[in-house]
Amino acid sequence: MNEKILEVVERFIKTPDLIEETAAASGEYYFRSKGHYFSILKRNERTLGKSKYGTYTFYIYPKWDNSLQHLAEVASVDEEGITSVAFHESELPVGLTDPLQDLYETVKGKYANIDHILDDILDEPSF
């Protein structure tokens, strides 16, 4: 896997505020950062079996110029019609802790607005 891809994935994990917008469709989370579009897919091994690509795949959509929600709607049914570049878990160097799993959980948390919920609770005065 390209070293720059790993750097980008790590940056999203360490700085989740770079993830500006999120959408979800079919076990995949789509997100936008600095005008670029991405997604992280988690395959369900129970229903799909073991994939040669691994459990997670990170996609970049270099030519997408529509809304994030539209990307989520279209990509989940017509992946061949959209230009994307995929980086699969199976391409990670052996022994590397899986950053794609961490990215999936980071984007999922952004989508669910977890930080806002936790901050709201923590901002309440204690009794």
N, C-alpha and C positions, 0 to 999 in steps of 0.2 A: 504494500500500500504506500502511496506517495507520502513522504514525510510532511509535506505542507498540509495534506488532508488531516493527518494526525494532529498537527499544530492547531488547525482551525477547530477541530472537534474539542481538543483540550481547552481552547479559549472559550468556546461556548459553555463548557462545563464550569470553568472557573469564573466566568463573567456572564451569568445568565441574562443580565440586563441587555446584552447584545441581541437577544431574541426579542424582536419588537412586536411581533404578531404571531398568533398560532391558529391552526385549524386542525381538525381531525377527520379521518375517514378510513374505515376498514383496517383498524389496527396500525395505522400509520399517522404520525404527527407531522404536519407541514408547518414551516415557519419561515419568517422573513427577517433578514438582518442587513442593514445598510443597503437596501434596495435589491438584494439578492435573495433567491428563493431556494429552500432546502426541504428535505423531509428525512425522517428516520422511521424505518419500518421494523416492526418486530413480528417475526413469523410465529404462528402458533404451532408448535411441534406436535401437539396432541392431534390436531386435525390435518395438518399438512405433512407430518413425518419429518425426519431429519433432512434438511436442505443442504445441498453441496455448497451453498453460499454462507451457511451458518444461520444463526437466529436473527441477526441484525444487519440491515443495509442502510447506508447513508447515501442520499441522493442530492445532487446539485442540479438545478434547472437553469442553465446559463442563458437561455433565450426566452424565458418566460417574461411576458410583459402585461399580464392581466392581474386580477386580484388573487390573493392567496386562497380565498374561499373557492374561487373558480378552479384554481389548480387542484385543490383537494377533490372537488367534484369530478373533474375531468380525468385526472391521473388515476383515480381508483377504478375507472372503467375503461380507459383507453390509454394505457401506458405506452403503447407503440407510437401514438400520435404526438407525443411530447418529447422534445429533446431533453435528455437527462444523462448524467454521468453517475454511475453507481460505484460505491466502494463497499465491499462485502466484509463481514466479520471474518470469513475464511481467508482473507488476504492479509490479516494482521500477523505480524511476526509471532512465532511460537513463544509462549511464556509471557506475553504482554497482557496485563490486566485489560479487560475488554472496555475500552473507552466508548464504544458504540452503545453498550448497555447503559453506561453512565449518561451519555447524551440523551438516550431515549427517556430515562427517568427525569432528566433536567427539563426537557421539552414538555413532557407529560405534566410535570409540576407547574410549568408556566401556563400551559393550557388550562389546568384546573384552578389556576390563580391561588395556589397554596400559600405562597409568601404573603400575599395580601391578607388572607384569612388568618394566618398565624400572627402577622403583625397587628392586625385588628384586635385579636385576643390579648396579645402581650401589651398593647397600649392601654388596656383597661387597668384602672387602679386596683391594687390588691387590698383585700380587707384583712 
